[in-house]
Amino acid sequence: MAGYRALYRKWRPMRFEDVVGQQSIVSALQNQIRTARIGHAYLFTGTRGTGKTTCAKIFAKAVNCPHSENGDPCGECHICRGIDDGSVLDVVEIDAASNNGIDNIRDLRDETAYTPSECRYKVYIIDEVHMLSIAAFNALLKIMEEPPSHVIFILATTEIHKVPATILSRCQRYDFGRILPSDIAKRLEYVAAEEQISLSEQAAALIARLADGALRDGLSILDTCAGVSQQVDEDLVRQMAGVTERSYLFTISKAILQQQPVQALEEVAQLRQKSVDLRRLAEELTAHYRNLLLAAIAPAGELLGGVSAEEEREYLSSAANYSQQHCIRAIRCLGKAMEQMSRGADQRIELELALFQLCQPEQQTVTVVQSAPRLQTTTPPPLGGGFKVTQPAPQTVAHPPEKTEEQPAKAVQQSEPPVQTASKPVAQLHEPTVFEQWSQVVELLQGKDPLLYANLKDSSAYCDGRRILIDGTVMFLEYIRKNEYSKRVLKQTIEGVCGVRYGIGPYDKKTQTQETVSVTTEDTLKQLQALGVNVEIQTTQNKGEQEP
């Protein structure tokens, strides 16, 4: 009694006309066979379950079948049957994952010298060719450069980027795309009918969505469900595939939107109790937020795919409640969680952390607008010449804050009064004065940052109109230079006390005195030119000199 064969093996296509979802590739291969323009090397690339090895075997039969019709093998002659059952030795299938050494390729090279015994061509199908070692690739390259006329190589891989360019340049490349869910569902319904399995339309659509473009995966899921019951419906598929009905996605996203982490985590705990795979749940949540984002962009639902009509209506009605910024933030956060899961981290903890983070309110930022400092038009003392300064019309210059977070998608009204900005003449920037509110700032730091308070409790500070210059110890200067958090706390505290946003810097009496004395006319001109003032130099001639 013959043993049971899995559905994906039993229903593997035997002719090109049975291949699903790769019509352009099938047409190209059939046309080559009809016109006798057969190459010596082919490269099939694509994700798993898309038909690479299947097409390679059909092509091997078609080029050797004496009764091929329209580029398709007959499937009835002794060569077609022999290739199918492995009795014809002229078609060799090699698994590069287990035969990846140079010795294996050398043996292959020696075999190519002999002509085929039964067929017209010797066909070598090398599956997962990217697993070959560098030395094996080099040996294979020597064969593929000048192969015998009776040899055809068909290379198949899921990771094309690992195949050397020297190999790629000697092959005809065909990219196998993911099979559409509609095509997978149609094939599943055909197979189920032939196997006398009652498969509902909703169950076929769900299996097609779970297969993710791989027909072999879809047949495997159908095979698993059929082993439980011949009546395969949507509930059975969800049970066997480890997923539940998709209303939980809207429940979790609604809890996140309302900032209710307890409700979201309780829903995850219930799904885990039902043996739902948490990584798949994270993937479904990512696709869920993508659908919400697309439903908001295209209200008619043109961009939604792989969802039922009922789910499409739910997405279209719920999309208005979710901003684009919220959806993008959720997709990125869940993506980071899945990345941690792939590194071996606890899946439940990573997903719960991501959901808890999404339940926290988004950080809001305030844009500070500073006005350009006014210029005092003074006539500098003549140093061998006079200077004519032309002051431009007053204008307002917008400066961004020193460090801002990502701007929110919608404008948020701030209840606090607008932040005032410091506006001092340029000349006063080099004349620091005592900062009177410094003691109040230091006192507030005691409750915010104790370590920063300990470094500043005996210090003093000065203001030059643009910065707060702190006269502290060398240890404090090194600490504040490396600690961004304390630097930010200090700036925010100063702003809260005096209502003005200042920068901070070190104060050195000796340096400050030297800087004040060393300000020359040339320095003043450079500052004026940097601010957009037109400066014209008029040279005053001494007596006895002729004017130009």
Secondary structure, DSSP 4 states (H G I P E B T S, - for coil): -PPP--HHHHT--SSGGG--S-HHHHHHHHHHHHTT---SEEEEEESTTSSHHHHHHHHHHHHH-TT-BTTB--S-SHHHHHHHHT--TTEEEEETTTS-SHHHHHHHHHHTTSPPSSSSSEEEEEETGGGS-HHHHHHHHHHHHS--TTEEEEEEES-GGGS-HHHHTTSEEEEEPPPPHHHHHHHHHHHHHHTT-EE-HHHHHHHHHHHTT-HHHHHHHHHHHHTT-SEE-HHHHHHHHT---THHHHHHHHHHHTT-HHHHHHHHHHHHHTT--HHHHHHHHHHHHHHHHHHHH-TT-TT--S--HHHHHHHHHHGGGS-HHHHHHHHHHHHHHHHHHHTT--HHHHHHHHHHHHHSPPPP------PPPP-----PPPSSSEEEEEPPPP-------SS--PPPSS-----SPPPB-----GGGGGS-EE-TTHHHHHHHHHHH-HHHHHHHTT-EEEE-SSEEEEE--HHHHHHHHH-HHHHHHHHHHHHHHHSB--EEEE--HHHHHHHHHT--HHHHHHHHHHTT-EEEEEPPPPTTPPP-
